């Protein structure tokens, strides 16, 4: 019997989305972009890392679009944006700083990535639907 999608699975996917986004670029100069621009080094290693990041971005974008659709992505972005707005209104987040503002936008994108690759599992869990792979894995044939 396959294991059910749980909180740990969702958390790992959210962290993976955040790592891909923040690993590509972040305003604190600890990213692939800064590694390429500011340091010399092995061009082949930089190419490999860059192609890996591009591939991961494409996989996460395609999975998110297929899972959530454009309306779902828009709603999720609005939800995360409104969460940031609450934090700004409560003075817990100061977006006057350009670094904090950019980081907030990147965290929203990473959240959309993580939720996008998790949504089909969450939808099945919430609705009680069964995925065809779940049926064939438990089939006696």
C-alpha positions as CSV (number, residue, x, y, z in Angstrom):
1,X,0.0,0.0,0.0
2,X,1.5,3.4,-1.0
3,X,2.1,5.9,1.8
4,X,-0.2,8.8,2.0
5,X,0.9,12.4,1.2
6,X,1.5,14.1,4.5
7,X,2.8,17.3,6.2
8,X,6.5,16.2,5.8
9,X,6.0,15.6,2.1
10,X,4.4,19.1,1.7
11,X,7.2,20.7,3.8
12,X,10.0,19.0,1.7
13,X,8.4,20.2,-1.5
14,X,8.0,23.8,-0.2
15,X,11.7,23.7,0.9
16,X,12.7,22.3,-2.5
17,X,10.9,25.2,-4.2
18,X,12.5,27.8,-2.0
19,X,15.9,26.3,-2.5
20,X,15.6,26.3,-6.3
21,X,14.4,29.9,-6.3
22,X,16.8,31.3,-3.7
23,X,19.7,29.2,-5.0
24,X,19.2,30.8,-8.4
25,X,19.1,34.4,-7.1
26,X,18.8,36.1,-3.8
27,X,19.6,39.6,-2.7
28,X,22.1,38.4,-0.1
29,X,24.8,37.4,-2.7
30,X,24.6,33.7,-1.9
31,X,23.3,32.3,-5.2
32,X,24.2,30.9,-8.6
33,X,23.8,34.3,-10.2
34,X,26.4,35.8,-7.8
35,X,28.7,32.8,-8.2
36,X,28.7,33.3,-12.0
37,X,29.1,37.1,-11.9
38,X,31.5,37.6,-9.0
39,X,33.9,34.7,-9.1
40,X,36.2,33.0,-11.5
41,X,36.3,29.2,-11.6
42,X,35.4,26.1,-13.6
43,X,33.2,27.0,-16.5
44,X,32.1,23.4,-16.9
45,X,31.0,23.3,-13.2
46,X,29.1,26.6,-13.6
47,X,27.4,25.3,-16.8
48,X,26.4,22.1,-15.1
49,X,24.9,23.9,-12.1
50,X,23.2,26.4,-14.4
51,X,21.6,23.7,-16.6
52,X,20.5,21.8,-13.5
53,X,18.8,24.9,-12.1
54,X,17.1,25.7,-15.4
55,X,15.9,22.1,-15.6
56,X,14.5,22.3,-12.1
57,X,12.8,25.6,-12.8
58,X,11.2,24.1,-16.0
59,X,10.0,21.0,-14.1
60,X,8.6,23.1,-11.2
61,X,6.9,25.6,-13.5
62,X,5.3,22.9,-15.7
63,X,4.2,20.9,-12.7
64,X,2.7,24.0,-11.2
65,X,0.9,25.1,-14.3
66,X,-0.5,21.6,-14.9
67,X,-1.5,21.1,-11.3
68,X,-2.9,24.6,-10.4
69,X,-3.6,26.1,-13.8
70,X,-3.3,29.8,-14.5
71,X,-6.2,30.7,-12.2
72,X,-4.8,28.6,-9.4
73,X,-1.4,30.2,-9.7
74,X,-3.0,33.6,-9.7
75,X,-5.1,32.9,-6.6
76,X,-2.1,31.3,-4.8
77,X,0.1,34.3,-5.6
78,X,-2.6,36.6,-4.4
79,X,-2.9,34.5,-1.2
80,X,0.8,34.7,-0.5
81,X,0.8,38.4,-1.4
82,X,-2.0,39.1,1.0
83,X,-0.1,37.2,3.7
84,X,2.9,39.5,3.0
85,X,0.6,42.5,3.1
86,X,-0.7,41.5,6.6
87,X,3.0,41.2,7.8
88,X,3.7,44.6,6.4
89,X,0.6,46.1,8.0
90,X,1.5,44.5,11.4
91,X,5.0,46.0,11.0
92,X,6.6,42.6,11.1
93,X,8.0,43.0,7.6
94,X,9.7,46.1,6.3
95,X,9.5,46.1,2.5
96,X,11.1,49.6,2.3
97,X,14.4,47.8,2.2
98,X,15.0,46.6,-1.4
99,X,16.6,43.4,-0.2
100,X,13.6,42.5,2.0
101,X,11.2,43.4,-0.9
102,X,13.0,41.2,-3.4
103,X,13.3,38.4,-0.9
104,X,9.6,38.6,-0.2
105,X,8.8,38.2,-3.9
106,X,11.2,35.3,-4.2
107,X,9.6,33.6,-1.2
108,X,6.2,34.0,-2.8
109,X,7.6,32.4,-6.0
110,X,9.2,29.5,-4.0
111,X,5.9,29.0,-2.2
112,X,4.0,28.8,-5.5
113,X,6.5,26.3,-6.8
114,X,6.2,24.1,-3.7
115,X,2.4,24.3,-3.6
116,X,2.2,23.7,-7.3
117,X,4.1,20.4,-7.2
118,X,2.1,19.4,-4.1
119,X,-1.4,20.4,-5.2
120,X,-2.4,17.2,-7.0
121,X,-1.6,15.2,-3.9
122,X,-3.4,17.7,-1.7
123,X,-6.4,17.7,-3.9
124,X,-6.6,13.9,-3.9
125,X,-6.2,13.8,-0.2
126,X,-8.9,16.5,0.5
127,X,-11.4,15.1,-2.0
128,X,-10.8,11.4,-1.3
129,X,-10.1,10.7,-5.0
130,X,-7.8,7.9,-5.9
131,X,-4.9,8.3,-8.4
132,X,-4.7,5.7,-11.1
133,X,-1.1,4.8,-9.9
134,X,-2.5,4.1,-6.4
135,X,-5.0,1.6,-7.9
136,X,-2.5,-0.2,-10.1
137,X,0.1,-0.5,-7.3
138,X,-2.4,-2.4,-5.1
139,X,-3.9,-4.4,-8.0
140,X,-3.4,-8.2,-7.9
141,X,-2.8,-8.3,-11.6
